[in-house]
Amino acid sequence: MPTPTSTGPGRVLVAVYGLFALAATARGVSQLIREYDAAPLAYTLSAVAGLIYLVATVALAKDWRPVAWTAVGVELLGVLTVGVLTLVDAADFPDKTVWSWFGRDYGFVPLILPFLGLAWLWRTSRIREVPSSER
């Protein structure tokens, strides 16, 4: 039986995802409401990132592996794509998103987090051996 994703170090991972879900969603929604015309793409991406973090948080906490794999994979694709786009043509992003410059304003945690999430999902998906004392 696989190890649940929300046990051990997974608890910290779920907490960090929850923090990013709250921060990115609040930032994106606030920016969309207050200043949409200034940078609609950037603000929409921040809100979308927040929703992806939210889905990943719940999926990791509830051990919904297919949803977690998808959410964390989309997150990785998003941070890499937006990171490259902000380097190539920063003019398309007049204001920052959580994924701009690979999450530079967040200590590059948005770049590191999906790798940790995918590694944790992979590690916990392996069948663990049941010690003879538990049989």
Secondary structure, DSSP 4 states (H G I P E B T S, - for coil): -BPPTTSTHHHHHHHHHHHHHHHHHHHHHHHHHHHGGG-HHHHHHHHHHHHHHHHHHHHHHHT-HHHHHHHHHHHHHHHHHHHHHHHH-GGG-SS--TTGGGGGGGTTHHHHHHHHHHHHHHHHHSBPPPPGGG-
